[in-house]
Amino acid sequence: MPKNSTITILLVDDEVINIQNVGHFLAQQGFQVTTAASGTEALGQLNQSHFDLVITDLKMGDIDGVQVMKTAKELYPDIEVIIVTGYATVNSAVDAMAQGAFYYLPKPIKLKELHALVLRAMEKTMLRREVNRLKKRIKAQQGTTQFIGQNPEILKLKDSIAQFAQLDCNILITGETGTGKELVARTIYELSPRADERFLPINCGAMTEELMVNELFGHEKDAYTDAGGKRDGLLESANGGVVLFDEIGEMPLSMQVKLLRVLQEKKIIRVGGTREIPIDVRILAATNRDLQEEVEKGTFRQDLYYRLNVVQIHIPPLRDRKDDIPLLVNYFLAKYSKPDGTVKGISQDALGRLQNYDFPGNARELENIVERSLALCDNSEIKPHHLPANLSSTPHIQLPEIQTARPNRSLEENEREYILSVLKSVDGNKTKAAKIIGIDRVSLWRKLKKYKSQELG
């Protein structure tokens, strides 16, 4: 159980003398006490701050203690509430307990009895929180099983998630569309010490810059036309939690400057405001772009890239772990099986077609194919004709013929001609070209940049 100094109590009573006496006593015991002189004031306090325990009078002029209790439990399901009243009747006691009160305490309050109740209530709360934490941890561990496969790269990915989730640093998650970047981010969150707080995914490609500023930072009253009242931003609402900036490469440069300041200062300023508001969030960023290439092109800030790329987790594309396709297919077959419990299989011919396909949409595309094929299949197993038409035969790339090196050209010139011809044959797809040539994508990009500078020169 935590020390008393870390336990926060909301004390609600419309009798000033009771608030003073009980509040003073609880503060002497080391608790952090916030007081409210009415039910209305108590609801305002509950909406602004999180409390570990509420001690409230039952009968008050505006909003009674039962309503305060209901609101507290709606906002914070693990909170306990002690009801206090001078109207000590059996009926009201039973009613309050039935509606969720931890205990019913009549006035005049015996302070030692109250102290014992507070400790008992907090023991129950801490136990419930620990159980919930363990449940979330188990659920998160199960979540990693969604990365189906035994390929060494997938096993490495799972180890990285488990290792870096416990750190409170920024993480850059890279991978092609459909590889599961948000799933990685969500699993990191579930395994992290911040799992009890909010996980907030933000799609940077889905908002204009003006909308993004307003959504992230919020605004003050009358900050602009139609801004009738103050509004907290998304970053402020996720305080204590984890924020995922999905498709971070789509963020405009001017917005990147604002995000960099947030990462550096851990503070925000609402639109139309002047006051700095401290925030505590862990930042995850995901992208299907090569941010190093974007930095070189001037479309992504280098300083922001370094801030985000404290740790990088890369998700391999499905074409690089085709040995996992049978496992993934079986997983999706079970996931989308019919309500009667019948799980269909897949023929070896159909499975072979899937293993010979490059899956530009990765695991997400494979999942969609399996779901569609099951819907079309009336037999006991999926056959090749149930698969999409573009999988009916193995796609073939017509590679250029490798010409004999010309003696009147240098080795570098012959290499340049071959690389450009391969790139042309795959319609400019740098990833495919690099794989055919046998070099990594970054090396290919550097060579192409060099060729371009030579042309300009």
N, C-alpha and C positions, 0 to 999 in steps of 0.2 A: 504493500500500500504506500502511495506517495506521502511525502511529508505534508503536515498541515498547511505549510506556507504555499504549497502549490495547489491546494484545494480551494475552489471558488464557490461561494455560497451567495444566492440571491435571497434576501430576507424581505418579506412583503407583509406590511401591516399598516392599517390606517390610523392606528393609535401611536402617536409619536413617542410616548414614554416607553412602550414595549419595544419599538425599534431601537431606541437608545440603549436600553438595558441589555436586551438580547444581543444586539450588534456589538456592544462593548465586550460582553462576555466571550463571544465567539472570536473576536479579534484578539483577546487575551490568550486564547488557546492556540493562536497562530494561523487561523483561517483568514482567507481574503474575503471580506464581506462587502457586498454591494446592497444598498437598501432601496426600497420603493415604497412610497406612502399611499399607493392605490393600486388597484388591479390594472388600470390603464397604463400607469407608469411601469409596472412590472412587465407588461407585454412589450413595451418599447425597449426595455432593457434586454429582454430575451431575444428580440430581433436584432439587437446590436452586438451582443456578446454571448459566448458560450459559458455555461455554468455547470459545475459538477453536481450541485444540489440546490433545490428550492425549498425554503421554509416559508409557508404562506398562511396568513389568517384565512379562515373560511368565509366569514361574513364581512363584506366590505361594501361601501356605498355604491360603487359603479359596477365593477366586475368582481365576482366572488372567487374564492380560492380554487374551486373546482375548475373553473374556466382557465385560470392561470395554469393549473396543473395540466389540463388537456393541451393547451398551447405549447407548454414546455416539452411535453412528450412527443408532440407532432414535430417540433423542431429538432429535438435531441432524444431519440428513442431510448438511449441508455441512461437518461437522467432519473434520479429518484426525487420524490416530493413528500415532505412532511407537512401534514395539515394541522394547524393550531386554531383552536376556537374556545370561546367562553360558553358556547352553546353545546355543552357536552351531553348529547343524547345518543342513545344506542342507534337509532335510525340514521342519524347523520354520520355517525362513525362507520357503520356498515356500508353506507352509500359511498363515502369517500374511499374506503378501502377497495370496494368493488370496482371503482372507476380508475384504480391504479395508484392510490396513495401508498407510500411505504409504511407509514404509521400515522396514527391519529393521536394528537397530544392535547389534552384539555388545559385551559387556563385556570389558575395562574401557573405559568411554566416553571417547572423544577429544572434549574439549570444543569444540574448533574445528570438528570435523566435525559435532557436534551442532548448533552454532550455524548452520552453513550449511544443515543439514537443516530446521531450524525456519523459516528465512527462505524456503526453497523451498516448504515445506508451506503457509506463509501466503500466498505468491503464488498458489498453486493455489486456496486457499480464497477469496481475494478475487476472483479471476477468476470462479470459479463463482458467487459471490454477485452479482457485477455482471451476469452473464448472466441469472441468475434475476430480478434486478431489472428488466432490460430486457424480459424475457418478460412479467413482470407488467404493466409499463407498456403494452406492446402489447396485452395482453389487456384491460386497463382501457379503452384507447382504443377497442377493438372493442366493449366493453361499452356505450359511449355510443351505438352504432348501434342498440341496443335501443330507444332513444327515436326510433322511426321517424317521419319527417315532415319537411316543409319549411315548416310554419307558422311565422311569425315568433316566436311564443311558445316553440315547441319549440327553435328555433335559439338563442333567448335563454337557455333552460334549459341547453342544452349548454355554452354559453359560461360561464355561472355556475358550473357544476360544475367545469369545467377551471380556472377562476380561483380559486375558493374552496377547492378541494381542497388546494392548496399551502400555504394558511394553516393555522395550528394552532389556530384559534378554534372556539368552539361554533357549531353551525349548527342552525337550526330549519327543518324541511322540512314544508311544509303542502300539502294537497291532499285531494281527496275520496277515498273508498274506491275502490281499483282503479286509481289513477292511476300507481302505481309508486314510492311513497315509499321502500320498502326498497331498491329497485333504485338509486335516486338515492344513498342512503346508502352502499350497497356500492361504487358507482362512485367516490364521493368518497374512500372508504377506499383503493381500489385505486390511485388517482392520487396519494395523499398520501405524504409521507415515512414514514408509519407502516405502509406496505403489507407490510413483512416481519413485522409483529407480528399479533396476533389481532384479528379483527373479531367482535364479540359483540352480536348483536341480542337485546333483552329486551322482551317484550310486557308492557306495564304492565297490560293489561286481563285477563291470564290468571292472575294470582297474587293471593292475599289479601295484606293488608299484612304480617301476621306471616311468611308464607312469603317475601315479597319482601325483608324485612329480613334474614332468615337466608340467603337465596340471594345477595344482593348483598354483605353484609358478612362472612358466615361466622360461625363460633362457636368458642369455646374449649371445652376438655374440661369436661364436666359443667355446661355453661352452662344446660341445662334437661334434663328427663327424656328419656332415650334419646340424649342427646348424649355418646356414649361417648368420642369423641376429637376433637381439634382439626380444624377444617375451614376451608380458605381460601374466601373468598367469590368471587363472579364478578368483581367489580371488581378484586380482588387478582390473580386469574388472568389478567385482560386487561391487566395493567400494561404500558405502552409502546404499547398498541394503541388501537383505536377502539371505543367502546360506543354502540350505538343504542338509545335508549329509545323504542320504538314505542308509539303510542297514549298519549303522555305525558299527555294530558288526562284519562285514566282513573286517574291516580295519586292516591291519597288525600292530603288536605291534610297530615296528620301525617307521611306519607312524603315529601312535598314538602319539608318542613323538613329532614329528614335528607339528602336529595339536595342541597339548597342548601348545607348545610355542607360536603359533599364537594367541591362546585364551588369554594367559597370557600377552604377549607383545604388541598385536595388530600391529605386524610388520611381514613382510616376507623378505626373501632374495632369489633372483632369482638363479637358478642353474648356477654355474659358476661365481656368483657375490659376492661382499663383502658389498655392500651398503644395509642398512636396509630401507625398504619402508613401511611407515605407511599405514594401511588399517583400514577402519571402516565398518565392516559388522556385521549383527546380525546372529547368528548361531542357526539353528534348526537341530535336529538330529532325525532320525527315525529308529526303529528296530523292528523285530519280535522275537528277542531273549530276554531272561532274562539276562540283563547286570550284575545284581548282581551275578547271577550264573556264568557268564563269568569271573567276577572279582575273585570269589572264585577259579575258575579253573586256573586262571593266564593267560587267553587269552585276557583280557581287562584291561587296566590300571585303577586303582582305582581313581587316581587323575584326569584323564580325565573324568571318569564317574561323579565325583562330579562337575566338570566344566560344563558338559553338562546338568546335572540334576538339574539345578536351579529350574525349574518348570517342572513337569511331567504331560502329558496329556495321559490318557489311553483310547483307543477305544475298547469298548466291542465287543466280537465276536457275530456273528449273532445268534448262538445257545442259547445265553443268553438273547436274546430279540426277541423270536419267535413271540411275539404278534405284532411285527412290519412287519412281512413278508407280510401280505395282503396289507399294504400300499405301501411297496416296489414293490410288484408285479404290482399293479395298476400304479405306477410311470413308471416302465419299459415298461409296455404295451403301455402307452401313448407315451413314448420316441421312441419306435420302431414300431409304428403303420404304416400302409401302406401309400404311397403317396396320395391315394384318400381320406385320412382322416378317414377311417374306423378303429375304435379302437376295437379290439376283447377283449372278456372277458375270464374268466377261470372258469372251473367247480369247484364245492365244493370238489369233489373227488380229482381233481388234486391239488387244493390248500391245501387240507389235507395232500397229499403226501409231498408237499413242507414243510409244517409245522412240519412234523415228521422226516425231514432230518436234519442232524447236520451241514451241510455246512462247510466242512474244508476249502473251498476257500472263505467263507463269502459272503459279498454283491456282490463282483465281480463275484463269481460263480453263484449266483442267477441271476444276470443281464445276464450272458452268457446263462443260461438255458432258461430264458424268450425269449431272442432274437432268440435262436435256435428253440424253440417251436413254435414261431410265423411263422418262415420260413417254418415249416413242416405242420402247421395247415391250412386247407382249409375251415374249418367250422367257425361258429360264435364264438366259444370259444375253449380254449385249454382243451383237455381231457387228462386223465392219460397216454394214449398210445403215446402222443406227447412228453412226458417227457423222459429224458435219462433213459436207462435201469436200472441203479443203483438206481433209485428212484421208481422202479415199486413196491417195497415193503419196508416197514420200516426196516432199518438195525437193526439187533439184536446182541447184544454182549452177548456171553455165559460167564456168570460170574461163578467163582468157587464157589462150595458149601462152606458155612461157617461151618467149623467143630466145634464141641464142644470143648471148651477150655480144654486142657490136664492138669490134676492136677499136673503132674510132671514138668510142665513148668511154667515160670513166665508170668505175664500179658504182659510184654514187648516182650517176645519170641513169644507168641501167636499173638500179634499185628504185629510183624515183618513177621511172616509166612503169615498172611492174606494180608498185603500190597504187599508183593512180588508176591503172587498168583494173586491178582487183576491186578498188573502191567503186569504180563505175559499174562493174558487173553486179554489185549488190545494192545498186541504187543509192549510194552514199551512206549506207549503214556502217558506221565506224566500228561498232562492236563486232559485226560479222566479218568485216574486212580484217580486223586485228586478229581474229581467231584463225582465219584462213592463212594469213601471212605468218602467224606464229609469234606475234609480239603482243604486249599488253596495250590497252586502249590509250593510256597516257603517252606511251612511246610513239604510237601512231599519230596522236594529236600533235606532238612536238615536231615530228617530221613534216606533217602537213603545214604547220605554221611556218616552218623553215622554207618550204617550197613557195609559200605565198609571199614571204618577205623577199625571196629571190626574184619572184615575178615583178614585185613592186619596184625592186631595186633596178 
